[in-house]
Amino acid sequence: MKPEIIRTRSFVAEVVRFIRDTAEDAIDARGFFRISLSGGNTPRPIYQALALEDCAWRKWIVTFGEERCVPPDNSQSNYRMAAETFLLVSSPGEVLRMKGEIEPQESAEEYDTAIRHLAKRFGETRYRHDVILLGLGDDGHTASLFPGTAALEETEKNVVSNFVPKFNTYRLTFTLPLIAAARCVAFLVNDAKKQPLIDKILAGNCGLPAERVKPSDGELLWFLGHH
């Protein structure tokens, strides 16, 4: 499956429209819209704009692709950022939060179990998100799948706690198999300086984590802010 590259000068509006349209289609087809949110600064204005759209929020099931091991009111928390910009305004029907405040291993197992329950509810062997939003780090990491870390080799679990040596800390993250099960995976990159890195990833054989994101039966999109 070749990735689709969308270069746009109206980055936020374009991504919001994509999410809104995909949500409508998913709800029409299957009754729910299942989205995984990414952290960092890039999605912040997207979430703010998305919250103002007129969507069937009660039919949304929201998960998180990664989380830092901090309490939900900490300024580093991805949940806090999403809550302030989006969740508190839109009130989606179901929100599954990764518990950054408890022991990482325990938190990962709890979230993995929650994802398994969702899969069972939808009659799936592995849970299929309609959309997984992902960012791209300067080192080629995505979610909290950093180069050279153990989580990259996980084949069974949906969620793991991943030790990241460069920060000397654990992060909670989706695994590659869970990401691969999605109907659509969308990278959101609004930083012209990352273009050489993106070129390298799209060319293949660079061995970076983001290159290993390959939906097994879904679409792969790259939304790139064109400056």
C-alpha positions, 0 to 999 in steps of 0.5 A: 500500500503506497502512502498518500501524501497531502501537502497543504497550506491550510494544514489545520483545516485540511486535517480537521475536514479529513477527521470530520468526514472520516467520522461521518463515514464510519458512523454511517457504516458501522455506528461508531467512530474510533480514533486514537489521538497523538500528543505533542504540539502539532495536533493542538490547533487541530483539536481546538478547531475540531472541537468546534465542528458539529459531529455526532460526538456521542458515537466517538470512541477516543483512545491515545497512542502514547502517554508520558508517565505523569499524572493527568494534570501535569503539563507534560500529559498528552491527556491533559492537552487533549482534554483542554483543547478538545475533550472537555468541549466536545464530550465524546461518548467514550474516552480511554485514558492511559494512566500515566500516574501509576506504575508503567507496566501496570498501566500498559497492561490495563490499557492493553486489556481495555483495547482487547475488550473493545476488540471483542465488543466489535468482534475483532481479533485485533482492535481496528481504529478508524483513524490513528493520528501519529506525529514524527519526531526528529529522530524518526520516532512515532507514538513512543516507538523510539529507535532501538527500543524494545517496543519495536519488537513487540508482536502480541500486545497492543500497548506496552511500557517502553523504556526510552534511554534518551529520556531515561524514563518509561513511556506508554505506547501503542505497538506496531501490530495495533497501529497496523490493524487500523483502517487509516493511519495519518501522520501529521507533520507541520514542520518544513525542517522535517522534510529531509527526514520524511523523504528518507522515511518514504524512500524506505530502508532507513530503519527508522520507527516511522518507516515501520508503520504499515497498515496491513489492510488500510490507508497510510496518509501523510499530511504535510504543512506546506510553508 
